[in-house]
């Protein structure tokens, strides 16, 4: 809806099911529902490419054909948004590549590295005040270094380190950094954050101020409580954590 409000373009969505009916603002939006307007994500995606779209939203990429068409669409200049049920950015990259046959995975890595713009992941964590849940997030931006790591299967795990060190220059953030921010702001308890952390031992050290040179973030009684975290992220389902997937060859 942010694109709808800011850009004059054609947006096509493929959803299962349609959860929210968008109204045209600056953009023209066509929404397609699996089982009603089309038989599958892959068939709908192929049909969408014939409608001269600028932006394509694929509700979920579940199979090789859908993922392959989405990457091809991005290579031809379309902005493609989608979701995958994965735990974090590294698993998202591995999931996309793993659907290809082994002899095609090298080429798939090169294609993905060339078109990926970013990955946003979220985990819902119980709030400290007991009033619902709050998202801890991970954001990966596809920088020159990240492109190299995606292209090389032996270095894909280094993507996590690239996220951690890319916070200040690029606006990236890891799940553990996000959880630490929530603890600092008293929005999540330390115990809950530790249970959700990617690396619990490292998280505990950082919390006490003895990990990698970080300052202590043990909250004091007079520490200010900031406003709730507000982020516009993709939906989540009962199946688990989601990663929002953004493919686009060029910035527009």
C-alpha positions in Angstrom: 0.0 0.0 0.0 3.0 2.3 0.5 3.8 1.9 -3.2 0.2 2.5 -4.0 0.2 5.8 -2.2 3.5 7.1 -3.6 3.9 5.8 -7.2 1.8 5.8 -10.4 2.3 2.2 -11.5 0.5 -1.1 -12.2 0.6 -3.6 -9.3 -0.5 -7.2 -9.6 -0.9 -9.4 -6.6 -1.2 -13.2 -6.4 -2.6 -14.3 -3.0 -3.9 -17.4 -1.2 -6.3 -16.2 0.0 -6.8 -12.4 -0.5 -6.7 -11.0 3.0 -7.1 -7.3 2.3 -8.8 -5.6 -0.7 -6.7 -2.6 -1.7 -8.2 0.5 -3.2 -6.5 2.2 -6.1 -4.7 5.4 -5.0 -1.8 6.5 -7.3 -1.4 3.0 -8.6 -3.7 0.6 -10.3 -4.0 -2.7 -8.4 -5.2 -6.1 -9.7 -5.5 -8.8 -7.1 -5.7 -12.5 -8.0 -6.7 -15.3 -5.7 -5.5 -18.9 -6.0 -8.4 -21.3 -6.5 -10.7 -18.5 -7.7 -9.0 -16.5 -10.3 -6.1 -18.9 -11.1 -5.0 -22.4 -10.4 -1.5 -21.8 -9.0 1.1 -19.2 -8.1 3.2 -20.1 -11.1 0.4 -19.9 -13.6 -0.8 -16.6 -12.1 2.7 -15.2 -12.2 3.1 -16.2 -15.9 -0.2 -14.5 -16.7 0.7 -11.4 -14.7 3.8 -10.8 -16.8 1.5 -10.4 -19.8 -0.3 -7.6 -18.1 2.6 -5.1 -18.2 3.0 -4.9 -14.4 5.5 -2.6 -12.7 5.2 -4.4 -9.3 4.3 -8.1 -8.6 3.4 -9.4 -5.2 3.6 -13.2 -4.9 1.9 -14.3 -1.7 4.2 -17.2 -1.2 6.9 -18.9 -3.3 6.4 -22.6 -2.7 8.0 -24.4 -5.7 10.8 -24.2 -8.2 8.6 -22.9 -11.1 7.3 -20.0 -9.1 10.7 -19.0 -7.7 12.3 -19.3 -11.2 9.6 -17.1 -12.8 9.9 -14.6 -10.0 13.7 -14.3 -10.5 13.2 -14.0 -14.3 10.6 -11.3 -13.8 13.1 -9.3 -11.6 15.8 -9.7 -14.2 13.5 -8.0 -16.7 13.1 -5.0 -14.5 10.0 -5.8 -12.4 9.9 -5.2 -8.7 8.9 -8.6 -7.2 7.8 -9.0 -3.5 7.1 -12.3 -1.9 7.3 -14.4 1.3 9.0 -17.6 2.4 8.6 -19.6 5.6 12.2 -19.4 6.9 13.9 -18.5 10.1 16.3 -15.8 8.9 18.0 -14.2 5.9 20.7 -16.9 5.5 18.0 -19.7 5.5 16.0 -17.6 3.0 18.9 -17.6 0.5 19.6 -21.3 1.0 15.9 -22.1 0.6 15.7 -20.3 -2.8 18.8 -22.0 -4.1 18.0 -25.4 -2.7 14.8 -25.8 -4.8 17.0 -25.9 -8.0 18.6 -29.2 -9.1 22.2 -29.4 -8.0 23.6 -28.7 -11.5 21.6 -25.5 -11.7 22.3 -24.1 -8.2 25.5 -22.3 -9.2 23.6 -20.3 -11.9 20.7 -19.8 -9.5 23.1 -18.2 -7.0 24.4 -15.8 -9.6 20.9 -14.8 -10.7 19.7 -14.3 -7.1 22.8 -12.3 -6.2 22.1 -10.1 -9.2 18.5 -9.2 -8.5 17.9 -9.5 -4.8 17.4 -6.1 -3.1 16.8 -7.3 0.5 15.2 -9.7 2.9 13.1 -8.8 5.9 12.4 -11.4 8.5 10.3 -11.3 11.7 9.7 -13.3 14.9 6.8 -12.5 17.1 7.9 -12.2 20.8 5.6 -11.8 23.9 5.7 -8.2 25.2 7.0 -7.6 28.7 3.7 -6.1 29.8 1.8 -9.1 28.6 -0.2 -7.1 26.1 0.2 -9.2 23.0 3.3 -9.7 20.8 5.9 -7.5 19.2 8.2 -8.3 16.2 11.9 -8.8 16.5 13.2 -8.2 13.0 16.1 -9.0 10.7 17.0 -6.9 7.7 19.4 -7.8 5.0 20.4 -5.4 2.3 22.1 -6.8 -0.8 25.4 -4.9 -0.8 28.5 -5.7 -2.9 29.8 -7.9 -0.1 26.5 -9.7 0.3 26.4 -10.4 -3.4 29.7 -12.1 -3.2 28.6 -14.2 -0.2 25.4 -15.3 -2.0 27.3 -16.3 -5.1 29.8 -18.5 -3.2 28.1 -21.5 -1.4 31.1 -21.8 0.9 30.6 -18.3 2.2 26.8 -18.0 2.5 26.9 -18.4 6.3 29.0 -15.2 6.4 25.9 -13.3 5.5 25.0 -13.1 9.2 28.3 -11.3 10.0 27.6 -8.9 7.1 24.2 -8.1 8.6 25.8 -7.4 12.1 28.5 -5.2 10.7 26.2 -3.5 8.2 23.9 -1.9 10.7 25.4 1.6 10.7 26.4 2.0 7.1 23.5 0.2 5.5 20.7 0.0 8.0 20.8 -3.7 8.4 19.9 -5.4 11.7 20.2 -9.0 12.9 17.6 -10.7 15.1 19.8 -10.6 18.1 20.5 -6.9 17.7 16.7 -6.3 17.3 16.0 -8.4 20.5 18.7 -6.4 22.4 17.0 -3.2 21.3 13.7 -4.5 22.6 15.2 -5.5 26.0 16.9 -2.1 26.3 13.6 -0.4 25.7 11.9 -2.7 28.3 9.4 -4.0 25.6 10.6 -7.6 26.0 12.1 -9.4 29.0 15.7 -10.5 28.9 14.6 -14.1 29.5 12.2 -14.1 26.6 14.8 -12.5 24.3 17.4 -15.0 25.3 15.0 -17.9 24.4 14.4 -16.3 21.0 18.0 -15.4 20.3 19.9 -16.9 17.3 23.0 -17.3 19.4 22.0 -17.5 23.1 25.6 -17.6 24.5 26.7 -14.6 22.5 23.5 -12.7 23.3 24.1 -13.3 27.1 27.6 -12.0 26.8 26.5 -8.9 24.9 23.8 -8.3 27.5 26.4 -8.2 30.3 28.6 -5.9 28.2 31.4 -8.4 27.7 30.8 -9.6 24.2 32.7 -8.2 21.2 33.4 -4.9 23.0 29.7 -3.9 23.4 28.6 -1.8 26.3 26.4 -3.3 28.9 22.7 -3.0 28.1 21.3 -4.2 31.4 18.3 -1.9 31.8 18.2 0.4 34.9 15.2 1.4 36.8 15.2 4.9 35.4 15.8 3.9 31.8 13.3 5.6 29.4 10.7 3.4 27.8 10.4 4.3 24.1 7.3 4.0 21.9 6.4 0.7 20.5 8.3 -0.6 17.6 6.4 0.2 14.4 7.5 -1.5 11.2 5.6 -2.2 8.0 6.3 -5.9 7.5 4.6 -8.8 5.6 2.1 -11.0 7.3 2.7 -14.0 9.5 0.8 -17.2 9.7 0.4 -20.0 12.1 3.1 -21.9 10.2 5.9 -19.9 11.7 8.3 -17.1 10.9 8.2 -15.4 7.6 10.8 -13.7 5.4 9.7 -10.9 3.1 11.6 -11.3 -0.2 12.3 -8.4 -2.5 13.7 -8.8 -6.0 14.5 -6.0 -8.3 17.2 -5.5 -10.8 17.4 -1.8 -10.6 16.4 0.9 -8.1 13.6 2.9 -9.5 
